[in-house]
Amino acid sequence: MTRTILTLALGASVGIGGMLFANQHGHDGESVRVISSQDIAEKLDGKDAGATIVEVTIEAGQSGVAHRHPGPGFVYVLEGEYELGIDDQPTKRYKAGETFYEPTGCLHRVSKNPAAKGRTRLIAVVLHPRGEKEIAVPEKKH
């Protein structure tokens, strides 16, 4: 059951990120396609939950805006390389076939395709409170 919940969480995390990016990031080289979004039986922090799965595509040298997710996210790199910066942690690079986790509410400050050529493709699953309209909330500029 734990494996099922984690799998659903990964799917939801990706989906949430995808929906937000599709709505707000299409202009900057990053696009998001929602693969699946559904309510799930499991609860998240004691609340009814949903899971969203998205495919994120980032063109060479492009990046997304800083944002946060209302639930945990699990991401699989399908193609290319991906540069990720969370909160004040050092930026990390992931290659096709690798995975990573984003905790609920952390600042996703770097989301970038570092390559000069070729695209990056990710599948993300984001778990979130049921009915959440924004699964990726842009960070306010200071």
C-alpha positions in Angstrom: 0.0 0.0 0.0 2.9 2.4 0.8 4.3 1.7 -2.7 0.9 2.5 -4.2 0.7 5.8 -2.3 4.2 6.8 -3.3 3.4 6.0 -6.9 0.3 8.0 -6.8 2.1 10.8 -5.1 4.8 10.9 -7.8 2.1 11.0 -10.5 0.2 13.8 -8.7 3.3 15.8 -8.2 4.2 15.7 -11.8 0.7 16.6 -12.8 0.4 19.6 -10.6 3.6 21.0 -11.9 2.5 20.3 -15.4 -0.8 22.1 -15.0 0.8 25.2 -13.6 3.6 25.3 -16.2 1.2 24.8 -19.0 -0.8 27.8 -17.8 2.1 30.1 -17.1 5.3 28.8 -18.6 4.5 28.1 -22.3 6.0 31.4 -23.2 9.5 30.8 -21.7 10.5 27.5 -23.4 8.8 25.3 -20.8 5.5 23.6 -21.6 3.3 21.3 -19.5 0.8 18.7 -20.6 -1.6 17.1 -18.1 -1.6 13.4 -18.5 -4.0 12.6 -15.6 -5.6 14.4 -12.7 -7.9 12.5 -10.3 -9.1 12.3 -6.7 -7.5 9.5 -4.7 -8.8 7.5 -1.7 -5.8 8.3 0.5 -5.6 11.4 2.5 -2.8 14.0 2.5 -2.2 15.6 6.0 -5.6 14.3 7.0 -7.4 15.9 4.1 -9.0 14.5 1.0 -6.4 14.4 -1.8 -5.9 14.3 -5.5 -3.0 13.4 -7.7 -1.9 15.0 -11.0 0.5 13.6 -13.5 2.1 15.9 -16.1 4.7 15.8 -18.8 7.0 18.9 -18.7 9.1 19.8 -21.8 11.8 22.4 -21.6 13.7 23.5 -24.6 17.5 23.9 -24.6 18.8 26.6 -22.3 15.3 27.5 -21.1 13.9 27.6 -17.6 10.7 28.0 -15.6 9.8 30.5 -12.9 10.3 29.9 -9.2 7.3 28.2 -7.6 6.0 26.0 -4.8 3.7 22.9 -4.8 0.9 22.4 -2.3 1.9 18.7 -1.9 4.9 16.4 -2.5 6.2 15.9 -6.0 8.0 13.0 -7.6 9.7 13.4 -10.9 11.3 11.1 -13.5 13.6 12.5 -16.2 12.5 11.0 -19.5 14.9 12.8 -21.8 17.9 15.1 -21.6 19.3 16.8 -18.5 17.5 18.8 -15.8 18.9 21.3 -13.3 17.0 21.6 -10.1 17.4 24.0 -7.2 15.2 23.6 -4.0 15.2 26.1 -1.2 18.8 27.0 -0.2 20.2 23.6 -1.2 22.9 23.4 -3.9 21.6 23.1 -7.4 21.7 19.5 -8.8 21.7 18.0 -12.3 19.7 15.0 -13.2 20.0 12.9 -16.4 17.5 10.7 -18.3 16.5 7.8 -16.1 17.0 9.5 -12.8 14.3 10.6 -10.3 14.0 13.2 -7.6 11.5 14.3 -4.9 10.3 17.7 -3.9 8.8 18.2 -0.4 5.5 20.0 0.1 5.9 23.8 0.0 9.6 24.0 -0.8 10.8 26.8 -3.0 11.5 25.3 -6.5 13.9 28.2 -7.4 15.7 26.6 -10.3 13.9 24.5 -13.1 16.2 24.5 -16.1 17.4 22.6 -19.2 21.1 23.3 -18.9 21.9 21.9 -22.4 22.9 24.0 -25.4 21.1 21.5 -27.7 18.2 19.1 -27.1 15.1 19.2 -25.0 14.4 18.0 -21.5 11.3 15.9 -20.8 10.0 15.1 -17.3 7.1 13.1 -15.9 5.9 14.5 -12.6 3.4 13.3 -10.1 2.1 15.8 -7.6 -0.1 14.9 -4.6 -2.3 17.8 -3.5 -5.4 18.7 -1.5 -8.5 17.7 -3.4 -9.9 20.5 -5.6 -6.6 22.5 -5.6 -6.7 24.8 -8.6 -3.0 25.6 -8.7 -0.5 22.8 -8.2 2.4 25.0 -8.9 2.1 28.4 -7.2 4.5 31.1 -8.7 6.8 32.7 -6.1 6.0 36.4 -5.6 8.8 38.7 -6.9 10.4 40.8 -4.2 
